[in-house]
Amino acid sequence: MASSLLHHFLLPSVLLLFSSSLCASQFPKSGYITLPTKLDPLTHQYYTSIGIGTPRHNMNLVIALDQNALWYDCDSHYNSSSYTPVSCDDSTYCPGQASGCFNCHGAPHKPGCTDNTCGYYAANPFVNATPFFSGDLGKDLLYLPQVKIPRRFLSGCVVSDLRPNMLPLLGGLVKGSKGMLGFGRNSNLALPIQISSIYNVIPKFAICLPSSEKSIGNVFIGGTPYGLNSVPNRVAFAIPADPDSNEYFINVNSIKIDGQVVKVSGKGFNGTTKFSTLSNFSVLHGSIYKPFVKDFVTHAEAMKMKRVEAVKPFGACFDGKSIGRKNGVPDVPGVSLVLDENQGVNYEINGHNSMVEVNKDVMCLAFVDGGKETKTGIVIGGYQMEDRILEFDLSTSILRFSNSLLLHYNASCSNPSSLNF
C-alpha cells in the first residue's frame, strides 16, 4: 500500500515526506540513506531531489554514475548564506580537484562568483562541442531524505547566466533539473565517498532504477535494505585503461543468446564493459553489434517473432503481436553477458530489459550500434539496469547484483516489498 501511495507524489514532494527528520545530522539508524528516484520519459534519464544551502533550495539532479561530484546551477537568482567557497590556498581540498584559480572580476559576489576560489569543471556530455563548464568549488549544507549533511559537503557551483554567450549548462538534461549528482569511483567529491568520510560508514551504494515514469525507484547510500550478501551474482570491478577514471567497469568474457556464444571478431570487447546511467540503452562496439543482432534475429525467428522495418536508433524490430509473454514480460531470446564462466556468473538480460516498445505495434531490440570508433566494447545503459539491484562497494571493489526482479522475484524497484533474498 505504501508503494502505491508514493506514486501520487511528485519527486520534490517525496523529499518533503522526510522533512521532519532533517533537523538532525546523524546517520539514519537504518544504516543507509534512501534517495527516491524517478525516470524522465523524454530523456530516459534518472533523477532525484536534494536540498542545498540557506535558505534551502530544493532541486532535481540527474543521477550520473561516472560524474566526479554533485554540481548544480547557481544562477544569478541563487544565493546561500551558508555557502563557503574553497580558497585556492586550501591545501586540503583544492589540490587535485582544481581547474584553476577563479576570480569574479568585479561582479557581485555570490555562490559561484567569488575571488581566489578553487575552480571546478562541470561536465555535461549532452552538450555538443565543449561539454565542460567552469565554476567554483564550495562547501554548503546538503539536505537528503532522512539527514542534513553539515556545511563541509563539497560541490561544484556553476553560474549559468554569468556568461550569456556560452553553450547551455543544462542542455539535454531532464527539464527543470539543476545539475548532476555524481557517484564516480575515484573521486573524493563523489556523494558516496563524502558520505563515508563524514559519517564513517562503508563507501558503497546501491541503485534500483524504476522502469516507468509512474513509479519510484531508489538509490541507497552506505548500505541497502536487502540481504545482498546472499545474492550469488558478484564480480570484481575491472581496472580501466585510465586508472583515474570515475567509471565503473567489469570484464565481460562473451555474450550468449539462449546459451549460444555470439562469435565476435577483432577487438570489439576492448577488455572491459562499463555501466552508464546517462546512456539510455546499451551500446555495443560495431564488431559486436552486427553479429549480436544477426544471432538474436535468428533465434527470434525460430520463436516465430516477425521482423519489421527497424526504427532508429535500433537495428532490429519486431511485430509486437508476434511476441508472447512469460511471467508478465516479453518472451524473447535470452541475452547473457558472461562474467565468470567457471562460477556461472552472468548478467542476464531478458525481455523486460532487452526489448523496448517504440509504438503500440512494434518492439525493438534495445541495443544500439556504437560504431567502430567507440572506445568501450560494451556500455550497459540505464534501460538494462532497470528493475534490478546493483550494489557498488568501493571498499572491496565488488559489484553485487540481482537479475530481473520481475522475472525472478515477481517484484520491481517501485514495489520491492516482496523481495526476500
Helices and strands as residue ranges (DSSP letters): H 2-6, H 11-16, G 19-21, E 33-39, E 46-52, E 57-64, E 70-73, E 84-85, E 101-102, E 117-123, E 132-144, E 147-158, E 179-182, H 191-199, E 204-208, E 217-221, G 228-230, E 234-236, E 248-250, E 254-257, E 260-261, E 273-276, E 282-284, H 286-302, E 307-308, E 317-319, G 320-322, E 324-326, E 329-331, E 335-340, E 345-349, H 351-354, E 355-359, E 362-365, E 367-369, E 378-381, G 382-385, E 389-393, E 398-401, H 405-409, G 416-418
